[in-house]
């Protein structure tokens, strides 16, 4: 069929191929990615439905960014009536004042991990079908705790009615896997579906401020279909190299071995192990480009006897891994990882000795090493994970604190809710808390106590609604953008996510996950619930997975055969929120009262601020989330913060 011009924007119509060209694409539009458009939705293919949003005015993509910031947009290409074949997309350059350019060179294979000439990246988005709700990320007694597009009809107190099929996005395919476009190059779109192409644009620190313009070229079956204008305004300030919102994300090892080499353990000093080190380093680089800090543990951690990190950690800590010499360009260039966990997931080798003097000896060794080589790096001993054995945890924490030598500088860490840590493990230096609700007076007092003690730090981890946005694949696109705002509001020192490469669900014994086709990453599927869909103990989508394997020996049909990770869209949403906090931090130096007002407007109630329904049962509360799920509201807030930083007059308040 011929392209119906009514379905295209004015800019696209102006650049149509010759009338004889076959064109099955019905419409092309864009958003900022915070609006997750499921694959089965052709939202814009009726003329009355043509969308407008903060980055799409109906004819072009309009963005703004600080220097040293990554800004994104999502191009949505719809084939409402007929399948489209051999579609390709290209955006290689934006040109600004005085001929200044932000550009990208083509890459192949492992070249996608060399960013020195690639400030513009395109990604082909792969989708995962949501067939059940994520039990790790929200509870279902109140429909308002569930992501908006998966809510059933509900009454005033959140009581739901209807079935699984009454949830608008039940069994729909969510955008999730950001495959570097160079690994795809051309693609087809099935009839009645859309395809998203995600764009990341990094603005180097010394880019001149001003307006930069370029064009996204879209072709179908080799014929030019549309040229979509892109306009990027670079503001006259830069985001810091070290993010204001601190993070900590665990990177597993055995899972990488299974996917890239077909076995969990590799022989030391073998060619495969050297290649694995490169693969691990690229995980650190991709995380760094998303302003995330990784931690890990040695594959033979219980046998690790040195009181210092493995050699491969040196470049991660001194920042040389994040330099052009190693193919890196982007946020945090030349800056170190900033965090190191000794004995991650309580794997410290001398734990079996259970001896105070041995504890002092090893703590002295680690503290001397960091004091000598990386005094600015935050490090701690990961005592234990999610344990209620408070007596043993307090014993270890006290041993560290009572050390008369340099090891006294080593902090202790455990995943224990802050109020319980203060009551039962008073010598613990860092507690990490995971909560959906909390008794507000209890938590307020606990936070005040922690903040009054300079030796203490307060971390949060994972994410659960309504306390914060979650990491579920099906959560709203703004969920992980909200999370750093809540972190900023409550002064959480660092946000921890428990795992990024949980590729084999050993906790339920089901083996290697089919990562590119099955949204469920953890938990059992034992029943199809009438209202919840597929369900079972801990059934969850996306939990524990932020990176997808670039090589997959377990499922070779989906292998891209590259030596490094493929990012999830969720870490891009998280980066957006982390960069927002950089805006908050810069703007608060100029107008702290205005910034506080914006924060209160955007995240009125986070973490424990919703309170609880019953003090005798502090596990639930009936309430909606407090933050907007509209990405345009978040972009308006970012624009206000940019104006504050640049000293511009106050705009209209965020609605």
HUGIRA-V400500 format. One record per residue. N is the residue number from 1. SS is DSSP state (2 for helix, 1 for strand, 0 for the rest). PHI is phi as a letter, one per 30 degrees, with the letter a starting at -180 (999 if undefined). NEAR is the number of other ideal C-beta (glycine too) atoms within 12 Angstrom. Layout:
n;ss;phi;near
N;SS;PHI;NEAR
N;SS;PHI;NEAR
//
This chain:
n;ss;phi;near
1;0;999;17
2;0;d;21
3;0;d;37
4;0;d;22
5;2;d;22
6;2;d;19
7;2;d;34
8;0;c;34
9;0;d;36
10;2;e;21
11;2;d;30
12;2;d;41
13;2;d;23
14;2;d;19
15;0;c;29
16;0;d;30
17;0;d;26
18;0;e;13
19;0;e;11
20;0;d;11
21;0;d;21
22;0;d;24
23;0;b;40
24;0;c;33
25;0;d;52
26;0;c;41
27;1;a;42
28;1;b;52
29;1;b;44
30;1;b;49
31;1;b;38
32;0;d;43
33;0;j;46
34;0;d;42
35;0;c;39
36;0;d;45
37;0;c;39
38;0;d;36
39;0;d;32
40;0;d;27
41;0;c;32
42;0;c;32
43;0;d;28
44;0;c;35
45;0;d;33
46;0;c;18
47;2;e;17
48;2;d;10
49;2;c;19
50;0;e;27
51;0;d;31
52;0;b;19
53;1;a;32
54;0;d;28
55;0;c;40
56;1;b;37
57;0;c;23
58;0;j;26
59;0;b;25
60;1;a;32
61;1;d;43
62;1;b;30
63;1;b;43
64;1;b;36
65;1;a;46
66;1;d;37
67;1;d;38
68;0;i;33
69;1;b;44
70;1;c;42
71;1;c;47
72;1;b;44
73;1;b;44
74;1;b;43
75;1;d;44
76;1;c;47
77;1;c;45
78;1;c;43
79;1;b;36
80;0;d;32
81;0;c;24
82;0;b;26
83;0;d;25
84;1;c;38
85;1;b;23
86;1;h;23
87;1;d;39
88;1;b;32
89;1;b;43
90;1;b;29
91;0;b;38
92;0;b;28
93;1;a;27
94;1;b;37
95;1;c;23
96;0;b;28
97;2;e;19
98;2;i;12
99;2;i;13
100;0;d;24
101;1;b;27
102;1;c;41
103;1;b;26
104;1;b;31
105;0;c;20
106;0;d;23
107;0;b;25
108;0;b;19
109;2;h;18
110;2;d;23
111;2;d;22
112;2;d;39
113;2;c;37
114;0;c;28
115;0;c;35
116;0;d;24
117;0;b;24
118;1;b;34
119;0;d;39
120;1;c;42
121;1;b;43
122;1;c;39
123;1;b;38
124;1;d;36
125;1;d;42
126;1;c;35
127;1;c;34
128;1;b;36
129;1;d;28
130;0;c;41
131;0;c;32
132;1;a;38
133;0;d;43
134;0;c;43
135;0;d;33
136;0;d;36
137;0;c;44
138;0;a;42
139;0;c;28
140;0;c;32
141;0;d;26
142;0;b;29
143;2;e;35
144;2;d;31
145;2;d;37
146;0;d;43
147;0;e;40
148;2;e;30
149;2;d;25
150;2;c;43
151;0;d;35
152;0;d;31
153;1;e;17
154;1;b;25
155;0;d;15
156;0;e;12
157;0;c;16
158;0;i;28
159;0;d;18
160;1;d;27
161;1;b;15
162;0;j;20
163;0;c;17
164;2;e;29
165;2;d;18
166;2;d;21
167;0;d;34
168;0;e;23
169;0;c;36
170;0;e;33
171;0;i;26
172;0;c;30
173;1;c;32
174;1;c;39
175;1;d;45
176;1;b;46
177;1;c;41
178;1;c;42
179;1;d;36
180;1;e;40
181;2;e;38
182;2;d;30
183;2;d;33
184;0;c;26
185;0;i;21
186;0;b;23
187;1;a;33
188;1;c;22
189;1;b;41
190;0;d;24
191;0;e;21
192;0;i;20
193;1;b;35
194;1;b;41
195;1;b;42
196;1;c;46
197;1;b;44
198;1;c;46
199;1;b;43
200;1;c;42
201;1;b;42
202;1;c;40
203;1;c;41
204;0;e;34
205;0;e;25
206;0;c;13
207;0;d;34
208;0;d;22
209;0;d;25
210;1;k;25
211;1;c;26
212;1;c;39
213;1;b;27
214;1;a;31
215;1;b;26
216;1;d;43
217;1;c;29
218;1;c;43
219;1;b;30
220;1;b;35
221;0;h;26
222;0;i;15
223;1;c;26
224;1;d;27
225;1;c;41
226;1;a;41
227;1;b;30
228;1;c;43
229;1;d;31
230;1;b;40
231;1;b;31
232;1;c;42
233;1;c;31
234;1;c;39
235;1;d;35
236;1;c;21
237;1;a;31
238;1;b;26
239;0;d;40
240;0;d;28
241;0;d;23
242;0;c;30
243;0;d;41
244;0;d;30
245;0;c;42
246;0;d;33
247;1;b;43
248;1;a;41
249;1;b;45
250;1;d;37
251;0;c;44
252;0;d;37
253;0;c;40
254;2;e;28
255;2;d;42
256;2;d;45
257;2;e;32
258;2;d;30
259;2;d;44
260;2;d;39
261;2;b;28
262;0;i;20
263;0;a;22
264;0;d;23
265;0;c;20
266;0;c;26
267;0;d;16
268;0;e;16
269;0;i;12
270;0;d;15
271;2;e;13
272;2;d;23
273;2;d;25
274;2;d;19
275;2;d;24
276;2;d;35
277;2;d;32
278;2;d;29
279;2;d;35
280;2;d;39
281;2;d;36
282;2;d;39
283;2;d;46
284;2;d;41
285;2;d;42
286;2;d;44
287;2;d;46
288;2;d;45
289;2;d;40
290;0;c;43
291;0;i;42
292;0;c;46
293;0;c;39
294;1;c;44
295;1;b;45
296;0;a;41
297;0;b;32
298;0;d;32
299;0;e;29
300;0;c;20
301;2;e;29
302;2;d;19
303;2;c;15
304;0;d;26
305;0;c;18
306;0;d;19
307;0;c;29
308;0;a;25
309;0;d;34
310;0;d;26
311;0;e;15
312;0;d;25
313;2;d;36
314;2;e;21
315;2;d;28
316;2;d;39
317;2;d;33
318;2;d;22
319;0;j;28
320;2;d;24
321;2;d;36
322;2;c;38
323;0;b;23
324;2;e;20
325;2;d;16
326;2;c;26
327;0;i;29
328;0;c;33
329;0;b;33
330;0;k;39
331;0;e;40
332;0;i;40
333;0;e;30
334;0;i;22
335;0;c;27
336;0;d;34
337;0;d;43
338;0;i;33
339;1;b;43
340;1;b;37
341;1;c;44
342;1;d;45
343;0;i;38
344;0;e;37
345;0;h;31
346;0;h;29
347;0;c;29
348;0;d;38
349;2;d;25
350;2;d;33
351;2;e;27
352;2;d;15
353;2;d;18
354;0;h;14
355;0;b;15
356;2;d;22
357;2;d;18
358;2;d;24
359;2;e;37
360;2;d;29
361;2;e;24
362;2;d;35
363;2;d;40
364;2;d;25
365;2;d;31
366;2;d;40
367;2;d;32
368;2;d;23
369;2;d;28
370;2;d;32
371;2;d;22
372;2;d;14
373;2;c;20
374;0;b;27
375;0;d;16
376;0;d;18
377;0;d;34
378;1;d;31
379;1;b;42
380;1;a;39
381;1;c;43
382;1;d;42
383;1;d;45
384;1;a;33
385;0;c;27
386;0;h;22
387;0;c;23
388;0;c;17
389;0;d;18
390;2;d;26
391;2;d;14
392;2;d;21
393;2;d;35
394;2;d;30
395;2;e;26
396;2;d;43
397;2;d;38
398;2;d;24
399;2;e;33
400;2;d;44
401;2;d;29
402;0;d;20
403;0;d;30
404;0;d;14
405;0;c;21
406;2;d;23
407;2;d;34
408;2;d;25
409;2;d;27
410;0;d;43
411;1;d;39
412;1;c;45
413;1;b;44
414;1;a;44
415;0;d;37
416;0;b;37
417;0;e;37
418;2;e;44
419;2;d;29
420;2;d;30
421;2;d;39
422;2;d;30
423;2;d;18
424;2;c;24
425;0;b;36
426;0;d;26
427;0;d;29
428;0;d;45
429;0;d;39
430;1;b;41
431;1;c;47
432;1;c;38
433;1;c;42
434;0;b;34
435;0;b;42
436;0;c;36
437;0;b;38
438;0;a;38
439;0;d;29
440;2;e;26
441;2;e;17
442;2;d;25
443;2;d;34
444;2;e;21
445;2;d;19
446;2;d;32
447;2;d;33
448;2;d;19
449;2;d;21
450;2;d;32
451;2;d;20
452;0;d;14
453;0;c;21
454;0;d;10
455;0;d;22
456;0;c;31
457;1;b;34
458;1;b;38
459;1;c;41
460;1;c;46
461;1;b;41
462;0;h;39
463;0;a;45
464;0;b;39
465;0;d;50
466;0;c;44
467;0;d;46
468;0;a;51
469;0;d;47
470;0;c;43
471;0;c;47
472;0;d;46
473;0;e;49
474;0;c;47
475;0;d;46
476;0;e;39
477;0;d;44
478;0;d;42
479;2;e;45
480;2;d;48
481;2;d;48
482;2;d;49
483;2;e;47
484;2;d;44
485;2;d;48
486;2;d;44
487;2;e;42
488;2;d;40
489;2;d;35
490;2;c;36
491;0;i;28
492;0;d;41
493;0;d;34
494;1;a;35
495;1;c;44
496;1;c;42
497;1;c;43
498;0;d;36
499;0;a;40
500;0;c;44
501;1;b;40
502;0;d;40
503;0;c;40
504;1;b;30
505;0;d;30
506;0;d;20
507;0;d;22
508;0;c;23
509;0;i;12
510;0;c;23
511;0;i;16
512;1;d;27
513;0;d;37
514;0;d;26
515;0;d;41
516;0;d;31
517;0;b;22
518;0;c;32
519;0;d;41
520;1;d;40
521;1;c;46
522;1;a;38
523;0;j;33
524;0;c;20
525;0;c;27
526;0;c;16
527;1;a;16
528;1;c;20
529;1;d;21
530;0;e;19
531;0;c;29
532;0;c;35
533;1;i;35
534;1;e;29
535;1;a;26
536;0;l;25
537;0;e;19
538;0;i;26
539;0;e;37
540;1;a;43
541;1;c;44
542;0;i;46
543;0;d;39
544;0;i;40
545;1;b;46
546;0;c;45
547;1;c;45
548;1;c;47
549;1;d;46
550;0;d;36
551;0;b;35
552;0;b;32
553;0;d;24
554;0;d;28
555;0;b;23
556;2;d;16
557;2;d;12
558;2;c;26
559;0;d;23
560;0;c;34
561;0;h;21
562;0;c;31
563;0;c;31
564;0;l;39
565;1;d;48
566;1;c;43
567;1;d;42
568;1;d;46
569;2;d;46
570;2;d;49
571;2;d;44
572;2;d;42
573;2;d;46
574;2;d;45
575;2;e;43
576;2;e;43
577;2;d;45
578;2;d;44
579;2;d;46
580;2;e;49
581;2;d;43
582;2;d;40
583;2;e;47
584;2;e;41
585;2;d;30
586;2;d;33
587;2;d;38
588;2;d;24
589;0;d;19
590;0;c;23
591;0;b;23
592;2;d;16
593;2;d;14
594;2;d;28
595;2;d;32
596;2;e;18
597;2;d;23
598;2;d;37
599;2;d;36
600;2;d;23
601;2;d;25
602;2;d;41
603;0;b;40
604;0;e;24
605;0;b;30
606;0;b;38
607;2;h;45
608;2;d;36
609;2;d;30
610;2;d;35
611;0;i;25
612;0;b;26
613;0;d;21
614;1;b;13
615;0;e;16
616;0;d;9
617;1;b;12
618;0;d;24
619;0;c;17
620;0;a;29
621;0;a;34
622;0;c;24
623;0;a;27
624;0;d;25
625;0;d;42
626;0;c;29
627;0;c;39
628;0;d;29
629;0;c;30
630;0;d;25
631;2;e;37
632;2;d;25
633;2;d;29
634;2;d;43
635;2;d;37
636;2;d;28
637;2;d;42
638;2;d;43
639;2;d;32
640;2;d;35
641;2;d;43
642;2;d;38
643;2;d;29
644;2;d;32
645;2;d;31
646;0;d;25
647;0;i;17
648;0;d;19
649;0;d;11
650;0;d;20
651;0;d;19
652;0;d;11
653;0;d;15
654;0;d;29
655;0;d;14
//
